[in-house]
Amino acid sequence: MSLVPATHLDPSRRFSSVEHVIESLRPNAPTYVVQPKLLQAKVTEFLRGFPGWTLYAVKCNPSTVVLDPLYAAGIRDFDVASLEEVALIRQRYPDASAYLMAPFQPVGAYETAYREFGIRDFAVDTEDALDAIFDETGGEGLTIFVRLATDNDDAMFDLSSKFGADRKTAVRLLQQIAARGAMPALTFHVGSQCEDPAAFTRAGEICEDVTRQANVSIQTVDVGGGFPCPYPGGQTPPLDDYFKAIEAFREKQMFGPAVDLFAEPGRALVAEGVSLVAQVILRKGNQLYLNDGAYGSFMERNLEGAAINYPIRAFRENATGEIRAFNGPTTDYTVFGPTCDSCDQLNDTMTLPADLKRGDWIEFGMMGAYSNAYASNFNGYLPKSFVVVGDPEELDAAGTVVAL
Ligand SMILES: Cc1ncc(COP(=O)(O)O)c(C=O)c1O
């Protein structure tokens, strides 16, 4: 099984800034610039503020160049969605815990997860998935989280339309889990990029209701992901407001302070610590063609409901070969990716410097979430280059520079 997406990272190359990256490499392939210090600052904020266990959602960015700084900053628990992610975490961080929280798995996956990788924590939203877990694992020593549907009205991306049991089903599932000798627990996802902490309060009320109706004892409530990144133009409350809302529902609700809280942040931990340096490859009037696009790092921006702006800087090589940031007047462009497909076009226009031309670079900030994780190799254009920015002492202390 191939565990790690192929990346081009030269561990001996360290850069002091994005400008330094462009100056040194003049990258003509899309390049992710990872800033371990920023990643680690987010982890620290989350670990200090969240009143429970923090499980990083590996799906959001599974690159080891990103995972290693998270681990170095103290992440020891991972929300995994597939055997591939389980294997990655088990091999790279043998002392960490992994929780298989996707509510269904391919045939045979529960057995492999349980027997080969020692996974004991699973999520379900149907009786079929519950049966499959018991059939494939034998059922010894399990904690099974019932995934509840919650309203996702305050989020950019709905995560309750595909998954999530209604209250009646959740009550039945909790009772069956307890009756079959496993530990019942609860989980939900308020939707990704959720801009209202009250969404967690409302979801907590559903947890309380189904627990009371099921009349079972709940040891763990996993509040999922959804914690936002402060993209430009958004309305993003500080993470602390979310932590307070979650702590309040624990104190107010029937669970009492003894219940363990889990969170599965993805975007909030990694978005800000990675930017993307893309290059202009063609311009036709206000149509701009980049070396990365809808089938690559910008796939999430094109999803239904997405309204994501990135902080942007443009760079150009001047006549004497120096790299300079430039701005000046802006204009709205229709942006295309590099493939032969007409669908490789970004939704909505982007406002960028008016005099962009072939060879210029654009740094898109806050690109750490669902970028390389979604990108495809369509037409051979998989974005796969990563570089690390930070001073060598910091990088060594963080243990982040790794050969792949
Ligand atoms: C089960 C689960 N947990 C956590 C996450 C991470 O969510 P976010 O990136 O919004 O924090 C996701 C995202 O799809 C998910 O499906």
The ligand as an SDF file (V2000), in Angstrom:
LIG
                    3D

 16 16  0  0  0  0  0  0  0  0999 V2000
  -15.7790   13.2060   10.2690 C   0  0  0  0  0  0  0  0  0  0  0  0
  -15.0380   14.4790   10.0170 C   0  0  0  0  0  0  0  0  0  0  0  0
  -14.3330   15.0130   11.0250 N   0  0  0  0  0  0  0  0  0  0  0  0
  -13.6250   16.1510   10.8580 C   0  0  0  0  0  0  0  0  0  0  0  0
  -13.5670   16.7880    9.6420 C   0  0  0  0  0  0  0  0  0  0  0  0
  -12.7520   18.0430    9.5210 C   0  0  0  0  0  0  0  0  0  0  0  0
  -13.5810   19.1300    9.3600 O   0  0  0  0  0  0  0  0  0  0  0  0
  -13.0220   20.6080    9.3160 P   0  0  0  0  0  0  0  0  0  0  0  0
  -11.9390   20.6470    8.3060 O   0  0  0  0  0  0  0  0  0  0  0  0
  -14.1980   21.4400    8.9680 O   0  0  0  0  0  0  0  0  0  0  0  0
  -12.5200   20.9420   10.6890 O   0  0  0  0  0  0  0  0  0  0  0  0
  -14.3270   16.2770    8.5640 C   0  0  0  0  0  0  0  0  0  0  0  0
  -14.3170   16.9450    7.2650 C   0  0  0  0  0  0  0  0  0  0  0  0
  -14.8080   16.4640    6.2580 O   0  0  0  0  0  0  0  0  0  0  0  0
  -15.0680   15.0790    8.7510 C   0  0  0  0  0  0  0  0  0  0  0  0
  -15.7800   14.5310    7.7540 O   0  0  0  0  0  0  0  0  0  0  0  0
  1  2  1  0
  2  3  1  0
  2 15  2  0
  3  4  2  0
  4  5  1  0
  5  6  1  0
  5 12  2  0
  6  7  1  0
  7  8  1  0
  8  9  2  0
  8 10  1  0
  8 11  1  0
 12 13  1  0
 12 15  1  0
 13 14  2  0
 15 16  1  0
M  END
$$$$
